[in-house]
Amino acid sequence: MSNNKYKISENIMHGILQNVLQVKNTPNRESIYNILNQELSDHAKEAILHLALTDEYYKPVEIGSYVTLNPPTYHAGQKFEWDILKDMGLYADNNQVYAKVLGDSSWGDKFNPFCSYIKLALMYHDDKKKLTEVEYQTSPLDLTVVNVDTIKYFDLLATDAEPIHHTAESVIYPDLISNEKLD
């Protein structure tokens, strides 16, 4: 998956919106497109066009959901090694990694799954081959939601030293889980 970004003129965007969002013949058609063109952020326009033109179903992210994505190229070799991720069950195929959604980059209280940037905890490893997190932000359109059961790392933990199956939250956020038990 390539993350190339392209700039297009307002006139071209207007034409694309008219072709993608085919409003029935109405005397207000031009005003509708002018509102969309003038009032929507560039990111919102990009998201609408992306979703309108893709054949694949897009599931919006939620806080706490697990996703796959292509990591920044400079992370490989600096922040993780592909072979170690594979051994640990943290490799998601197709040169993708797993991450947990932490929030969005807006200042509002309400989570917006279509915000221009989503905050993530990338699931990498440290020097001792233990799970570590690296915070990162990317477009929600670069993310694919996955079920936590598809992440082999959590199954490997259950079969290692302890017979008890750990939940994802107890492994990634052990302090949070132990504090909840104290309450």
N, C-alpha and C positions, 0 to 999 in steps of 0.2 A: 504494500500500500504506500503510495507516494503522498507526501504532505506538501506538494508544491502549491504555492499561492499565486493567484492571478489577479491582476487589476483590470477592471473593465469600466468603461465610461458610464455616466448616468443614463445617457440615451440608450446604450445597449442594455443596461440593467432594466430600464423601463420596458423595452421591447421583450426581453426575456420574461419579465413578470407578467406581461400581457399574454404571452404564449403559454406560460405555465399555469397561471391562475385565470382560467378563462371564465370571466364573469359573463353571465348571459347578457344579451343585448339590453342595455338599460341606458337611459339618458344620462346616468351618473357614472358610467363606466370610466371615463377619463379622470373624473375626480377621485374615484376609488384608487386608481393607479397612482395618481399624484400624491395621495395621502400615504400610500405604501412606500413610494419612492422618497418622499420628504420626511416622513415621521419615523420610519423604521431605521434602526442602526444598520450599519454595513454588515455586522455579524448576523443580525436577524435576517436580513435579505439573503445572505450566504446560506444560512441554515435552511430557510424555506426552499431555496432553489436546490440545495443538496438533497433534501428529503423528497422534494417533488420529482426529482429526476432519477433517483436511485430505485432499483428494483428490489433491493433488500429491505426487510423490515428493520426499523430502528427502534430499539427499546431505550427510552430515556433512563439516565442513571439516577440513582437515589443515594443519599448519604448512607454509607455502610455497605453499599453494593460492591461486588468485586468485578473488575473489568480486565480486559486485555488491551494492549497497545504496543506500538513500536516505540521503544525507548529512544531517547536522544542518542545519536551515533557515538558521541564522545563518552557516554557512560560505559560502553563495553570496553573492558580493559582498565578503566579507571575506577568505576564503582562496582563492577561485577565482572565475572567471567562466565561465558556461555556454558562451558562444560560443567562448572560447579552448579549453575542454576539447573541444568538438566539432572545432575545427580541428586539435587535436593528436591526435585519435583516442582520447581518454580519456573520452568520454561513452558511457555504456552503455545509452542509451535510457530512456524513461520516468522522466526526472529522477533517474537513478541514476548512480553513479560506480563506478570499480574500486578495489579494495584488495587488498593481499596480507596473508595471515594470518601473524601473528608469534608467537602463542602464546595462552594463556588467562590468566585473572586469578587462578588459584589459586596457592598457594604450593608445590604438589607438583612433583616432577620430571617426572612423566608428563603429557603433554598430554591434556586432557579436552575433546573437541569439543562436549560438552554442558554445559560450565561456564556459569555464569550470564552471564559476559562473555568475549568473545573480543577479543584485542588485534590491531589492524590498522594497516597503513600505508596510509592513503588516498592515492591517486595524483592529485595536483593539479599545479599549475604555479606557477612563481614570476613575478616581474616581467619576466623576460627570456624568458618562454614556454618554460622548461625544466622538465622533470619534477622535482617536489619531493614529499616525503612529509609527511603530517601524521598523527601517532599518534592513535588513537581506539579506544574500546572500545564494544561493543554486544552484544546478545544474539545467539547463534548462529542463532536462528530468524529474524532479520532479514537473513540472508545467503543468497545463492544462489551456489553454486560454478560457475565458468565455466572453460572451457579457455583457456589463455594465447593460443592461436591466434585467438581471437575478439576480442582486444584490438587494435584497428587501430593504436594507437600504435607497437607494435613493428614492424609492417609498414611504416609510414611512415618509421621510422628506417632500415630496410634500403634504401629507395629514395631517401633523401636524399643526403647527400654521399658516403657510403661504400657500395661495392658489397657489403660483407660484412653478412650478416644477424646482428644482435646478438641474443643471448639476453636474456630478461627480466632474469635475474640480473646480467648484465654491464652492463646499463643502470642498474638500480636500486642495485646493490651493486658498483660497479666496484672499490672497494678490496678487497673480499672476494675477487673473482675474481683480481685481480692478485697478491694474497698467496698464493692457492692455487697459482699458477703458480711462485712462488718456492720453495715447499716441495719 
